[in-house]
Amino acid sequence: MDAETGSRALRAATDLIEVLRLAQGALERVAQEVHGAPFEQADQLDHDIQRLRRLAERLKNIERFVKSEESGAIARGHPLRRASDRHQQPS
């Protein structure tokens, strides 16, 4: 992954977190308006969304990787796209 790809991945992770935040807000509003089985379903979905948000937050660790790739690309003079690129022989 080069710096540009990493930046796109970081923006996508940020977008995902925002979408999950909005979904969680909507589920909380639904839970306030219903009772019985629909409430239980909304409550379960709310817990699932919370779990997904925590997992999505971990994706923001991409930021550290992007920064290291940017500095590495400067040192190498070109982006390293895959770890396997180091082992390929030119044809």
N, C-alpha and C positions, 0 to 999 in steps of 0.2 A: 504494500500500500504506500503510495507516495503522499506527499503533503496535501496535494489537491484532493485526492480521493479521501484522505483522512478528514479534511475539512468538510467535504460533502457528507461523510458518515456522521460527523459530529453534529452538523445541522439537522440531519435526519433523526438522530437520537434526541435532540432538543425538541423537534417537532413531535416525536412520539410521546415524550413526557408531557407536552402541552395537551395533546389529544386525550391522553389518559386522565389528566387533571380535569379537563372539561367533562369527560365521561363520568368521572367520579362525582362531580358536582351535580350533574343531571340525575344520577342514581340516588344521591342524597335527597334531591327534591322529590323524586318519585316515591321514595320510602316515607317521606313525610305525608304524602297524600293518600296512601293506600294502607290496607291492613290485611291480615290473614296470609294466605298463600302468596299473593303478589308482594306483600311486604317482605316475606321470607326470601323470595327470589331476588328482590332488589337488594336486600341486606347481604345475601350471599355474593351477588355480583359486585357489590361495593367492596367486600373483603377481597375478592379476586382482583379487582382493579387496583386496590392498595398494594397487593403483592406484585402485580405487574409494574406498577410505578416504581417500587423499590428496585426491581430487576432492571428496569429501564434506566434508572439513575446510575446503575453500574456501567451502563454503556458510555456514560460521559467520561469514563476512564480513557476513552479514545483520545481525549484531549492531550493527555500526557504522551501517548504514542505519537500523535501528530507532531507535537513539539520536538520529540526526539528524532522523528523522521525528517523534519525540516532542517534541523541542525546536522543530521547525518547526510542529507542530500547535499548540503553545502560542502561538507568535508569530502564526500565521494565525487562531487561534481555532476551527479546524475541521480535520479530517484531509483531506488531498489524496489521493484514491484512485488516480487515474490522471493521468499527465502531460497527457492530452488534456482533462481537466476544465477546465484553464485557458482553453481555446479554445472551449468550448461557450457558445453564446448562450442565455440563458433563453428559454423558449417562452412 
